[in-house]
Every structure is written in structure tokens, then in C-alpha cells.
Amino acid sequence: MKKILLLASLMMLCIAAAAQTKKHVSPPDSVIVNVEEYTINNVFSKCFKPCDKNGDGKVTVAEAAAADTLMLGYGGRKNIISDLSILNFFPNLKVLDPGNYTGEVLDISNMKHLEELNLRLAVFLKKIIIPTGCFPKIIYPAGEGEFIVERVRIVDPDNPMSWFD
């Protein structure tokens, strides 16, 4: 009986916390990448063009959420990427190549469907954070050194049962 009361209390706390947590949600038609801003010589236009499903030169929140592949490695090492916060808009990716990312930590904990992670150009990377239960094929960068893969449990504030996944 005590266990049932404890579990019920914990669930009520989770529900109360979820009700108080207000997530900022961008409208689906909000533009996150304007492909047209990139010149012909800029390889990023090639990276995001496949995500622009309606061909209007812009990647919206809805288009990013629907994307299953994002290859930021076009252009090789000359294409330096210092900020990958945009990846938060791509939660349903199955294939990701973050390109020549200069950060040491890559947090892709929102990508629970990831099947392949190509890190061949991410030579500065020392740690990736992926969700528990996600086991993508990882193509590591060439070279030596330690590399940490950290798995984290994702808790959805809108779903109190995610505490128990």
C-alpha cells in the first residue's frame, strides 16, 4: 500500500511540474534557415536544400522536424561550423553528419531515431550525448584520443510517464 501511495504521489508531482513547465514552441511555419541567404559558393545551401521540401528557399520548423537526413559535411574541412544549436529543430533525423564542428561536445539527446552519425570531420569532438535506447552506427573521426559517448534519459515535461521509460 505504501508503494502505491508513493507512486501516486510521485505521479502527481510529475503532473504538477509538467503543468507549470511552459515550453516555448515555435510555430511550424517559422523560418529557421534561409537557404537563399547563402551564396552559390557557400556549401551550406547544399546542406539544407534537401530539407526545403516546398522549394521556397527557406527551411521551416515543420520542414526541419520532417527531415530524416542532414549532411553538414559538404565542403569538407573548409566548412567550419561553430554552433549546432539548430539541431534542436531536427529531432527526427535518422542520418546526421555535423561536418567540421569545432565544439568538443555534441548534444543530440533529442534525436531518439538516429541510425547513423558520421563524425569523420568533427576532429575537435571529445564527447557526444545521445538518448538512452538510441544506438546509431557511429563513424568516428580519424586520429587518436579519447572519445566519450554519454547516454541520457529524456524526460518529456508533457508526459509524466516518460520518467519511467
Stockholm file with secondary structure:
# STOCKHOLM 1.0

chainA/1-165         MKKILLLASLMMLCIAAAAQTKKHVSPPDSVIVNVEEYTINNVFSKCFKPCDKNGDGKVTVAEAAAADTLMLGYGGRKNIISDLSILNFFPNLKVLDPGNYTGEVLDISNMKHLEELNLRLAVFLKKIIIPTGCFPKIIYPAGEGEFIVERVRIVDPDNPMSWFD
#=GR chainA/1-165 SS CHHHHHHHHHHHHHHHHHHHCCCCCCCTTCEEEEGGGSCTTCTHHHHHGGGCTTCSSEEEHHHHHHCCEEETTTTGGGSEECCCGGGGGCTTCSEEECCEECCSEEECTTCTTCCEEECTTCTTCCEEEEETTCCCEEECCSSCSCCEEEEECCCCTTCGGGGGC
#=GC SS_cons         CHHHHHHHHHHHHHHHHHHHCCCCCCCTTCEEEEGGGSCTTCTHHHHHGGGCTTCSSEEEHHHHHHCCEEETTTTGGGSEECCCGGGGGCTTCSEEECCEECCSEEECTTCTTCCEEECTTCTTCCEEEEETTCCCEEECCSSCSCCEEEEECCCCTTCGGGGGC
//
